[in-house]
Amino acid sequence: MFLDSKNKDRLRSLFVRAVEGFSSVSALVITFFATPILTNWSHLFVGQFTVNHYSRDLLAAVEIAWLLIVAGLVFFASLASLSLVLIGLGLKLFMRFVD
């Protein structure tokens, strides 16, 4: 397939945006399913640490903050991983067919 550089850039840009969108939606799904599991595994430790080192009064706020921290970590780690893999592999395949 013979394309000029302007059309190649447009196709590459479209492809990258599509992969970024797919990665974002996939990261949201992964976050939805993984956050409760990781929070359940770690909430006892975080709760005991808070009570032992700070106070029982902070426990409710720390549990909410911990849930948000875990969700953020899961989302951004999965987004970075998926984007890296999908864009890397996708561009490799894309360049094979376009060039």
Buried (B, 14 or more C-beta within 10 A) or exposed (E): EEEEEEEBEEBBEEBBEEBBEBBBEBBEEBBEEBBEEBBEEEBEEBBEEBBEEEEEEEBEEBBEEBBEBBBEBBBEBBBEBBBEEBBEEBBEEBEEEBE
